[in-house]
Every structure is written in C-alpha cells, then in structure tokens.
Amino acid sequence: MPPHIFNVAARAYQRIQEEKTNQVILVSGESGAGKTESTKLMVKHLVYMSPNRSDDLHNKIVQVNPLLEAFGNAQTIINDNSSRFAKYLELSFDERGQVIGATIRDYMLEKARVVTCNKDEGNFHIFYSLFAGASKQQLIGLNLSESKDYRIIKCGCLKLLEEKTKYREIYLQQMDALKRIGFDADDMNILHCMLGAIIHLTEVRFKEADKVNEPLEIVNPDQVELAAELLNVDPLELCLSLIKTKTEYGGEQLYHLKNLEQARESCDALAKAIYERMFGWVIRRINEDLNPTKQRKKVAASIGILDIAGFENLQVNSFGQLCINFVNERLQNFMNDHVFRNEKGYTLMKAFHGLIQISKNNEDIIDTFWKKNIGLFDLLDEETQFKQGSDAGFVRKVTTNHAKSEIIAKTRNDDPVFGVCHFAGKVWYDCHGFLDKNKDTLNDDLFDCMKDSTNDFIRDLFTIKKGPTGTISETQFHLRQPKKVQREHRSNNAMQLSTELGKSLKE
C-alpha cells in the first residue's frame, strides 16, 4: 500500500515525541493534485493525535482557510481554486505533545496576477467576491460600478463574472473569517478601500504629450483621484509620482519624465505593492489568532507542512516557473543528501540489491542558478539594476556566461528564450517580462506618497520593512506608529527566494 497522509503525519508526531526534534513534511505536486487538501487532512490528524486535543485550534485553522483562498487563490486552466502562493504551516507542541499554536508563513505570492492574467484564467477570488458580495452602498462608497467595467476583473475568463452566487458565498465566508480573527468595522473598511484603490489604479491610462519634453497626459485623472481618495493621499502628489521620477544629485532634486511604459509600470507596481502588503497584513492577523504570545514560551517542538508547487513544464514557461523549478531543484538536492547519501540511505540501497538508484546529483544545476556573479539569479539581478537593461540582454548574459555549459541550452534565433536541463527534464523559459517580474518595486516617489497618507494604517503599511521572504507577515510591527522611518532596502524577487530557501533548508 502506498504511503498514506495520515501515516506520514503520525510518523512526524511520533518523532517529536521520541526525539524532541522539529519535523517538516513536504507536500509537493502539480496544480490540482490535492496538495492543499492533503495539508488540511494532515493538520486534522495531528490535532486528533494530540492529548486533550484542541478542537478549538483545529476549528480556527479550518475557519481561516476561506481567507487564505480568497486572497491567495485564483482560477487557472488546470484548477479553478489554485493556490497562487506557497504556504508553510507550522504546528507548535509542548512537552506533553499537546498542540498549542500554529503559524503560517507565505512565500512567492503571484502578485503579477493582480494586474494581468492569462486567457481562461482569473484574478484572485477576492476581487470577484467584492463585486458579488458587497452591498450597493459599499460599492458606491468605493466609487465602483459593474465588475465588467474594469480591466483586471474582466481579463482572462469572462465566465467568472457570471458566477455571482459562488462568489457571494465566498464573500460571506471571508467576512465571517475576518470577524473571527478580530477585524472590526474600521479594518473591514480599510481592506475594501485598498481593493477599490487597486481597481482604480489599474484603470489609469496615459498618452504622449503634444509637445516634446512635456510630461505625459493622464487620460482619465478621475481614476487617480478616486484611488487617492481611498488611500488618503494627495491626488496631485500621486499624479506627479506616476509621470515623473525624482532623483538627488549634488544636493539638488532633479525630475525626469517617465515614458508611457514606465508610467504604466508605475501604476501596476503600486497596485501589486498594495495587494502584497494587504495580504501580509491578513496573514499576520491570522497568526496572532492562531499563535497567541502567551503560548510561545511553552513550545518544545514543531511540525511544519510545506505546501508548494511541484516541477512545472508548461507550454509557455516564465519567471514563475523558473522560481518554482529552482525550489524543486533545491528540494531534490536536499532529499539526495539526507535520504540517499547518508549512512542509513546507503544501507537501505544495499539491502535492495541495487534496485534503488541514487538520484543524479544536481549540484551543478543549483550552481547554475546560484553561483556568485554568473548564476542565473545574479545575472538577472545585474540586468534588472542596469538602467538600459532588457530581457534580451539578460538572455545574452546567460548564454554568454554559460556557453560551454551542458545545463544551459540556447535557441538558434534571437528570441529571449533559453533552456535549463533540470533533474526532471529540459525546460525552455520565455523571458519576456522577466526583468519587470523580478524587480517589481516602487520608485521612491510612490513610496513617499504612500508614507504621506493621512490614514495612519495606510501610512504604516508602507512603513513596515519586508522580511527575508519579501512579505510583511513575519516582521515585527505595530500599526499607527510614528511617521519617521528608515527607507526600505528593496531586494528583487529571485534573490529573496534563493536566500530564504537556503535558510529554511539549513533549519
């Protein structure tokens, strides 16, 4: 009989009882394979095995699932409720083996989906549930009309706009879950305002000025004003931050005009930043409910469950697939070292008379991604920071620096595409948009604009420095804090991923 998820959970629990060492369960597989449902069942079984089991804690974990799915899940071609972020759920146990708390860490939120999605796919569920579940008065307060009027709602799969009953139910579950973790009316209103601001920002359109060296014209400034109103920022400052960029040189402030592409990117970057920080805030509030401070000193051991996408090789593979496949390379390497290459693994291999083969060493593949200066992530970081950097320039650097490599493959044409010979097979990566997806940062003008918000919460949300995973959910912060802050150092997405994964595997 193949391994059963309850048996896997039971073995992990037995080990924390006998060895008092932390355990991690990896749940991996392709989209729609049942990773999230398997995680739910293992949590249920672990709580069941706990002496004097806390049904209250299990109920809390179950009750926050609608929140996680509303903000972090979306319809894809393969799965109509696909998790678009990786999740690490850690259950804490005391000396008796009693489960006393839980913590969720979020990784790799696909925030690019906020502003664009593929054909026959959808945005995050939360946007559809907002239009289906919020009252007419609430939508009027957000200056929103019909869902079909907005780009990020109607992009991808139009059928989603017709599923009002489904999304109304999601909205009700989501509101109930928010109340259970302590959201009051003001919190709910702020959340709605941020969603509304995102929708208005992604509607802003620009056009070239009639004269040379003149700033871009905002075609529909009312959308900027509506977003500014919901964010409690100065509308003029927001407008200027979208069409100009400020730099300091020799003690003087200089302004440079943005082109059409840069202005559009600024709108999208702000929309994604708002969503990312809002998501981190929700995760943080969930953790405060699941893992109260008074219980943290009693923790003797923990069992972590990592729910992450498996190796992907799609018709078109982009930045997301590159990151996911790198994670799977690291996990494969970790398994090689800790299962097959240690003494017990070697003994097991001998016992089966050669029927078990040691998986091919993939350290060269990992070096190709991670090696200093010439690794894919360093090359991408370098090209991202270069003012004239381009996706094609990144591909040229990859193929030049790895010209003699058996791991990197290149095409015969000039398309920004390259291949990687992974442990699971060769994958061709289409690098269109790689630089934008990697940097994904706001310019300082937009950060300053958000930090000048008269809404204490919005201001503080952009004051908080991100943690090593690129999210605010794990950082220590208190809302409504003083306005004076240090400027955040902003790393890129690929480097955040590689740094945090290395840290996690060492633990």
C-alpha positions as CSV (number, residue, x, y, z in Angstrom):
1,M,0.0,0.0,0.0
2,P,1.4,3.4,-0.9
3,P,2.2,6.0,1.9
4,H,-0.9,7.4,3.4
5,I,-1.0,11.1,4.5
6,F,-2.3,10.1,8.0
7,N,0.7,7.7,8.4
8,V,3.1,10.5,7.3
9,A,1.6,12.8,9.9
10,A,1.7,10.1,12.6
11,R,5.4,9.4,12.0
12,A,6.2,13.1,12.3
13,Y,4.3,13.3,15.5
14,Q,6.0,10.1,16.9
15,R,9.4,11.6,16.2
16,I,8.7,14.9,18.0
17,Q,7.5,12.7,21.0
18,E,10.5,10.4,21.0
19,E,13.4,12.6,19.7
20,K,12.1,16.1,20.6
21,T,13.3,17.3,17.2
22,N,11.4,19.5,14.8
23,Q,9.9,17.8,11.8
24,V,9.0,19.1,8.3
25,I,6.6,17.4,5.8
26,L,6.9,18.4,2.2
27,V,3.6,18.3,0.2
28,S,4.5,18.8,-3.5
29,G,2.8,18.1,-6.8
30,E,1.4,19.6,-9.9
31,S,-1.5,22.1,-9.8
32,G,-4.8,20.4,-8.9
33,A,-3.1,17.3,-7.4
34,G,-4.6,17.9,-3.9
35,K,-1.7,19.5,-2.0
36,T,-3.8,21.9,-0.1
37,E,-6.5,19.3,0.8
38,S,-3.8,16.9,1.9
39,T,-2.3,19.6,4.2
40,K,-5.8,20.2,5.7
41,L,-6.2,16.5,6.4
42,M,-2.7,16.1,8.0
43,V,-3.4,19.1,10.3
44,K,-6.7,17.5,11.3
45,H,-4.9,14.2,12.1
46,L,-2.1,15.9,14.1
47,V,-4.6,17.7,16.2
48,Y,-6.6,14.5,16.7
49,M,-3.5,12.7,18.0
50,S,-2.7,15.4,20.4
51,P,-3.6,14.6,24.1
52,N,-6.6,16.7,25.2
53,R,-6.8,17.7,21.6
54,S,-7.7,21.3,20.9
55,D,-10.7,21.2,18.6
56,D,-10.8,25.0,19.1
57,L,-7.4,25.4,17.4
58,H,-8.4,23.0,14.5
59,N,-11.6,24.9,14.0
60,K,-9.7,28.2,13.9
61,I,-7.3,26.8,11.2
62,V,-10.3,25.5,9.2
63,Q,-12.1,28.8,9.6
64,V,-9.2,30.9,8.2
65,N,-9.0,28.7,5.0
66,P,-11.6,30.8,3.3
67,L,-9.5,33.9,3.9
68,L,-6.3,32.3,2.6
69,E,-8.2,31.1,-0.5
70,A,-10.0,34.4,-1.1
71,F,-6.8,36.4,-1.1
72,G,-4.3,33.8,-2.3
73,N,-6.2,31.5,-4.8
74,A,-7.4,32.0,-8.3
75,Q,-8.8,30.1,-11.2
76,T,-6.3,28.7,-13.6
77,I,-6.6,26.5,-16.7
78,I,-5.9,23.4,-14.6
79,N,-7.6,24.2,-11.3
80,D,-10.5,26.5,-10.5
81,N,-9.1,27.1,-7.0
82,S,-5.4,27.1,-7.4
83,S,-3.1,28.4,-4.6
84,R,-1.0,31.2,-6.1
85,F,1.4,31.3,-3.2
86,A,3.5,28.7,-1.3
87,K,2.5,28.1,2.3
88,Y,4.4,26.8,5.3
89,L,2.1,25.9,8.2
90,E,3.9,25.2,11.5
91,L,2.1,23.5,14.4
92,S,3.7,24.0,17.8
93,F,3.7,21.4,20.5
94,D,4.5,21.5,24.2
95,E,6.5,18.9,26.2
96,R,3.4,16.6,26.5
97,G,2.8,16.6,22.8
98,Q,-0.1,18.9,23.1
99,V,-0.6,21.2,20.1
100,I,-0.6,24.8,21.4
101,G,-0.5,27.0,18.4
102,A,0.1,27.4,14.7
103,T,1.9,29.8,12.4
104,I,1.6,30.4,8.7
105,R,4.4,31.7,6.5
106,D,3.6,32.8,3.0
107,Y,6.1,32.6,0.1
108,M,6.1,33.6,-3.6
109,L,2.7,35.3,-3.8
110,E,1.9,35.6,-7.5
111,K,1.2,39.3,-7.3
112,A,1.6,39.8,-11.0
113,R,-1.8,38.2,-11.3
114,V,-3.3,41.3,-9.7
115,V,-2.7,43.3,-12.9
116,T,-2.8,40.7,-15.6
117,C,-3.8,37.0,-16.1
118,N,-3.7,34.6,-19.0
119,K,-6.6,33.7,-21.2
120,D,-9.3,31.5,-19.5
121,E,-7.8,32.3,-16.1
122,G,-8.9,34.6,-13.3
123,N,-7.6,37.2,-10.9
124,F,-7.6,36.5,-7.2
125,H,-11.0,35.4,-5.9
126,I,-11.3,38.4,-3.6
127,F,-11.9,40.8,-6.5
128,Y,-14.9,38.8,-7.8
129,S,-16.3,38.3,-4.3
130,L,-16.1,42.0,-3.7
131,F,-18.5,42.8,-6.5
132,A,-20.7,39.8,-5.8
133,G,-21.0,40.2,-2.0
134,A,-20.5,43.8,-1.1
135,S,-23.7,45.9,-0.8
136,K,-24.6,48.6,-3.4
137,Q,-23.9,51.2,-0.7
138,Q,-20.4,49.8,-0.1
139,L,-19.6,49.7,-3.9
140,I,-20.9,53.3,-4.2
141,G,-18.6,54.3,-1.3
142,L,-15.7,52.8,-3.3
143,N,-16.9,54.6,-6.5
144,L,-17.2,51.2,-8.2
145,S,-19.8,50.3,-10.8
146,E,-20.3,46.9,-12.5
147,S,-17.4,44.4,-12.4
148,K,-17.5,44.1,-16.2
149,D,-16.3,47.7,-16.4
150,Y,-12.8,47.0,-15.0
151,R,-9.8,45.7,-16.8
152,I,-8.4,43.4,-14.1
153,I,-11.8,41.9,-13.4
154,K,-12.8,41.1,-17.0
155,C,-9.3,40.0,-18.1
156,G,-8.8,36.3,-18.6
157,C,-12.0,34.3,-18.1
158,L,-15.2,36.3,-18.6
159,K,-17.3,33.4,-17.3
160,L,-16.2,34.2,-13.8
161,L,-18.2,37.4,-13.9
162,E,-21.4,35.3,-14.2
163,E,-20.6,33.2,-11.1
164,K,-22.2,35.7,-8.7
165,T,-23.7,33.1,-6.4
166,K,-20.4,31.3,-5.9
167,Y,-18.5,34.5,-5.1
168,R,-21.2,35.9,-2.9
169,E,-20.8,32.8,-0.7
170,I,-17.0,33.3,-0.8
171,Y,-17.5,36.9,0.3
172,L,-19.8,35.9,3.3
173,Q,-17.3,33.2,4.4
174,Q,-14.5,35.7,4.1
175,M,-16.3,38.4,6.1
176,D,-17.1,35.8,8.8
177,A,-13.5,34.6,9.0
178,L,-12.2,38.2,9.2
179,K,-14.5,38.9,12.2
180,R,-13.4,35.7,13.9
181,I,-9.7,36.8,13.8
182,G,-10.6,40.2,15.2
183,F,-11.3,42.5,12.3
184,D,-13.6,45.4,13.3
185,A,-15.6,47.7,11.0
186,D,-12.7,50.0,10.5
187,D,-10.4,47.2,9.5
188,M,-13.0,45.9,7.0
189,N,-13.4,49.4,5.6
190,I,-9.7,49.8,5.1
191,L,-9.5,46.4,3.4
192,H,-12.3,47.4,1.0
193,C,-10.6,50.8,0.3
194,M,-7.3,49.1,-0.7
195,L,-9.1,46.7,-3.0
196,G,-11.0,49.7,-4.6
197,A,-7.8,51.7,-4.9
198,I,-6.1,48.8,-6.8
199,I,-9.0,48.6,-9.2
200,H,-9.0,52.3,-9.9
201,L,-5.2,52.4,-10.3
202,T,-5.2,49.7,-12.9
203,E,-7.7,51.7,-14.9
204,V,-5.4,54.8,-15.3
205,R,-4.4,55.5,-18.9
206,F,-1.7,57.8,-20.3
207,K,-0.9,59.3,-23.6
208,E,2.0,61.2,-25.1
209,A,2.1,65.0,-24.7
210,D,1.6,67.1,-27.8
211,K,5.0,68.7,-27.4
212,V,8.5,67.2,-27.0
213,N,9.9,67.2,-23.4
214,E,6.5,67.6,-21.9
215,P,5.1,65.2,-19.2
216,L,2.6,62.5,-20.2
217,E,-1.0,63.3,-20.1
218,I,-3.3,61.3,-17.8
219,V,-6.3,60.5,-19.9
220,N,-8.6,59.8,-17.0
221,P,-7.3,61.7,-14.0
222,D,-10.6,60.9,-12.2
223,Q,-9.3,57.4,-11.6
224,V,-6.2,58.7,-9.9
225,E,-8.3,61.0,-7.8
226,L,-10.6,58.1,-6.7
227,A,-7.6,55.9,-5.8
228,A,-6.0,58.8,-3.9
229,E,-9.2,59.4,-2.0
230,L,-9.4,55.7,-0.9
231,L,-5.7,55.7,0.1
232,N,-6.0,59.1,1.8
233,V,-3.0,60.5,-0.2
234,D,-2.7,63.8,-2.0
235,P,-4.1,63.3,-5.6
236,L,-1.6,65.8,-7.1
237,E,1.4,64.1,-5.5
238,L,0.1,60.7,-6.7
239,C,-0.3,62.1,-10.3
240,L,3.2,63.5,-10.3
241,S,4.7,60.3,-8.9
242,L,3.1,58.4,-11.8
243,I,4.5,60.5,-14.6
244,K,7.8,61.8,-13.1
245,T,10.6,60.3,-11.1
246,K,12.7,62.3,-8.6
247,T,16.5,61.9,-8.1
248,E,19.0,63.8,-6.0
249,Y,22.3,64.9,-7.5
250,G,24.8,67.3,-5.8
251,G,22.2,68.1,-3.1
252,E,19.6,69.1,-5.6
253,Q,16.4,67.4,-6.6
254,L,16.1,66.6,-10.3
255,Y,12.9,65.4,-12.0
256,H,12.9,63.1,-15.0
257,L,9.8,62.4,-17.1
258,K,8.6,58.9,-17.5
259,N,7.7,57.4,-20.8
260,L,4.4,55.6,-21.5
261,E,5.8,52.2,-20.5
262,Q,7.3,53.4,-17.3
263,A,4.1,55.2,-16.2
264,R,2.0,52.1,-16.8
265,E,4.6,50.0,-14.9
266,S,4.3,52.5,-12.0
267,C,0.6,52.1,-11.8
268,D,0.9,48.3,-11.9
269,A,3.7,48.3,-9.4
270,L,1.7,50.3,-6.9
271,A,-1.3,48.1,-7.3
272,K,0.8,45.0,-6.7
273,A,2.5,46.6,-3.7
274,I,-0.8,47.4,-2.1
275,Y,-2.1,43.9,-2.6
276,E,1.1,42.2,-1.4
277,R,1.2,44.3,1.8
278,M,-2.5,43.8,2.4
279,F,-2.0,40.0,2.0
280,G,0.8,40.1,4.5
281,W,-1.3,42.1,6.9
282,V,-4.1,39.4,6.7
283,I,-1.6,36.6,7.3
284,R,-0.1,38.5,10.3
285,R,-3.6,38.9,11.9
286,I,-4.3,35.2,11.3
287,N,-1.0,34.3,13.1
288,E,-1.9,36.5,16.0
289,D,-5.1,34.5,16.4
290,L,-3.6,31.0,15.9
291,N,-0.4,31.5,17.9
292,P,-1.0,33.9,20.9
293,T,2.1,35.3,22.5
294,K,1.4,33.7,25.9
295,Q,1.8,30.2,24.4
296,R,5.1,30.8,22.5
297,K,7.4,30.1,25.5
298,K,5.9,26.7,26.0
299,V,6.9,25.3,22.6
300,A,9.1,22.2,22.8
301,A,9.0,21.1,19.1
302,S,7.1,21.8,15.9
303,I,5.9,20.1,12.8
304,G,5.9,22.1,9.7
305,I,4.0,21.4,6.5
306,L,5.3,23.0,3.3
307,D,2.6,23.2,0.6
308,I,4.4,24.1,-2.6
309,A,4.0,23.6,-6.3
310,G,5.9,20.7,-7.9
311,F,8.1,20.8,-11.0
312,E,6.4,22.7,-13.9
313,N,7.0,22.4,-17.6
314,L,4.2,24.3,-19.4
315,Q,3.6,25.3,-23.0
316,V,5.0,28.7,-22.0
317,N,7.3,28.9,-19.0
318,S,8.0,32.3,-17.5
319,F,9.6,33.7,-14.3
320,G,7.2,31.9,-12.0
321,Q,8.1,28.5,-13.4
322,L,11.8,29.4,-13.2
323,C,11.4,30.1,-9.4
324,I,9.2,27.1,-8.8
325,N,11.6,24.8,-10.6
326,F,14.6,26.2,-8.8
327,V,12.9,25.4,-5.5
328,N,12.3,21.9,-6.6
329,E,15.9,21.6,-7.6
330,R,16.9,22.6,-4.0
331,L,14.4,20.2,-2.5
332,Q,15.6,17.3,-4.8
333,N,19.2,18.1,-3.7
334,F,18.2,18.1,-0.1
335,M,16.5,14.7,-0.5
336,N,19.6,13.3,-2.2
337,D,21.8,14.4,0.7
338,H,19.5,13.4,3.6
339,V,17.8,10.3,2.2
340,F,20.2,8.5,-0.2
341,R,23.6,9.8,0.6
342,N,23.7,9.4,4.4
343,E,24.7,6.1,6.0
344,K,21.1,4.8,6.5
345,G,20.2,5.6,3.0
346,Y,23.3,3.8,1.7
347,T,22.4,0.7,3.9
348,L,18.9,0.7,2.5
349,M,20.2,0.9,-1.0
350,K,22.4,-2.1,-0.4
351,A,19.6,-4.1,1.1
352,F,17.6,-3.8,-2.1
353,H,20.5,-5.1,-4.1
354,G,20.8,-2.2,-6.4
355,L,17.0,-1.8,-7.1
356,I,17.2,1.7,-5.6
357,Q,19.5,4.1,-7.5
358,I,20.9,7.3,-6.1
359,S,19.3,10.2,-8.0
360,K,21.5,12.0,-10.3
361,N,23.5,14.7,-8.4
362,N,22.0,18.1,-9.3
363,E,24.5,20.4,-7.6
364,D,25.7,21.7,-11.0
365,I,22.2,22.7,-11.8
366,I,21.9,24.6,-8.5
367,D,25.2,26.3,-9.1
368,T,23.9,27.4,-12.5
369,F,21.2,29.3,-10.7
370,W,23.0,30.4,-7.6
371,K,26.7,30.8,-8.3
372,K,28.1,34.2,-7.4
373,N,28.4,36.6,-10.3
374,I,27.5,34.2,-13.1
375,G,24.5,32.3,-11.6
376,L,21.1,33.0,-13.2
377,F,19.8,35.0,-10.3
378,D,22.9,37.2,-10.1
379,L,22.8,37.8,-13.8
380,L,19.1,38.7,-13.6
381,D,19.8,40.9,-10.6
382,E,22.6,42.7,-12.5
383,E,20.5,43.2,-15.6
384,T,17.5,44.4,-13.5
385,Q,19.6,47.1,-11.9
386,F,21.0,48.3,-15.2
387,K,19.2,51.3,-16.4
388,Q,19.1,50.1,-20.0
389,G,18.6,46.5,-19.0
390,S,16.3,44.3,-21.1
391,D,15.0,40.7,-21.2
392,A,17.1,40.1,-24.3
393,G,20.2,41.4,-22.5
394,F,19.6,39.0,-19.6
395,V,19.4,36.1,-22.1
396,R,22.6,37.2,-23.8
397,K,24.4,37.2,-20.4
398,V,23.1,33.8,-19.6
399,T,24.1,32.2,-22.9
400,T,27.5,34.0,-22.9
401,N,28.5,33.1,-19.3
402,H,27.3,29.5,-19.8
403,A,28.4,29.0,-23.4
404,K,30.2,25.7,-22.5
405,S,27.6,24.5,-20.0
406,E,25.7,21.3,-20.6
407,I,22.9,22.7,-18.4
408,I,22.0,25.8,-20.3
409,A,20.6,25.5,-23.8
410,K,20.0,28.3,-26.3
411,T,17.9,28.7,-29.4
412,R,19.2,29.4,-32.9
413,N,17.2,32.6,-33.2
414,D,17.3,35.9,-31.3
415,D,14.2,35.3,-29.2
416,P,14.7,36.0,-25.5
417,V,14.5,32.3,-24.7
418,F,16.9,29.8,-23.1
419,G,16.6,26.3,-21.8
420,V,17.7,24.6,-18.5
421,C,18.3,20.9,-18.2
422,H,16.7,20.2,-14.9
423,F,16.8,17.0,-12.9
424,A,13.3,16.3,-14.3
425,G,14.0,17.3,-17.9
426,K,14.7,20.2,-20.1
427,V,12.5,23.3,-19.8
428,W,12.5,26.3,-22.2
429,Y,11.9,29.7,-20.5
430,D,10.3,32.6,-22.3
431,C,12.0,35.6,-20.8
432,H,9.5,38.3,-21.9
433,G,8.8,40.3,-18.8
434,F,11.5,38.7,-16.6
435,L,13.0,42.0,-15.5
436,D,9.7,43.6,-14.6
437,K,8.6,40.5,-12.6
438,N,11.9,40.3,-10.9
439,K,12.3,43.9,-9.7
440,D,8.6,44.6,-9.1
441,T,9.5,47.6,-6.9
442,L,8.0,51.1,-6.4
443,N,10.1,54.1,-7.1
444,D,10.9,56.3,-4.1
445,D,8.3,58.9,-5.1
446,L,5.5,56.4,-4.9
447,F,6.8,55.1,-1.6
448,D,7.0,58.6,-0.2
449,C,3.5,59.3,-1.5
450,M,2.1,56.3,0.4
451,K,4.0,57.2,3.5
452,D,2.4,60.7,3.4
453,S,-1.1,59.2,3.7
454,T,-3.3,60.8,6.3
455,N,-4.6,57.4,7.1
456,D,-2.4,56.0,9.8
457,F,-2.9,52.4,8.7
458,I,-2.0,53.0,5.0
459,R,1.0,55.1,6.1
460,D,2.3,52.4,8.4
461,L,1.6,49.6,6.0
462,F,4.2,51.2,3.7
463,T,6.5,52.0,6.6
464,I,7.0,48.3,7.5
465,K,10.1,46.8,6.2
466,K,9.7,43.5,4.4
467,G,11.1,40.3,5.9
468,P,13.5,38.0,4.0
469,T,10.7,36.3,2.1
470,G,9.6,39.6,0.6
471,T,6.4,39.7,2.8
472,I,5.5,41.8,5.9
473,S,3.6,38.9,7.6
474,E,6.6,37.8,9.7
475,T,8.0,41.3,10.6
476,Q,7.5,42.8,14.0
477,F,5.3,45.9,13.7
478,H,2.6,47.8,15.4
479,L,0.1,49.9,13.4
480,R,-0.3,53.6,13.9
481,Q,3.3,54.2,14.8
482,P,5.4,57.4,14.3
483,K,5.7,58.7,10.8
484,K,9.6,59.0,10.7
485,V,11.0,55.8,9.2
486,Q,14.1,54.4,7.5
487,R,13.9,53.8,3.8
488,E,13.4,50.2,3.0
489,H,16.1,48.3,1.2
490,R,14.3,46.5,-1.6
491,S,15.8,43.3,-2.9
492,N,14.5,41.5,-6.0
493,N,12.1,38.6,-6.1
494,A,14.6,35.9,-7.2
495,M,17.2,36.8,-4.6
496,Q,14.6,36.9,-1.8
497,L,13.5,33.4,-2.9
498,S,17.0,31.9,-3.1
499,T,18.2,33.4,0.3
500,E,15.1,32.3,2.2
501,L,15.1,28.8,0.8
502,G,18.7,28.3,1.8
503,K,17.9,29.5,5.3
504,S,14.9,27.2,5.6
505,L,16.7,24.1,4.4
506,K,19.5,24.7,6.9
507,E,16.9,24.8,9.7
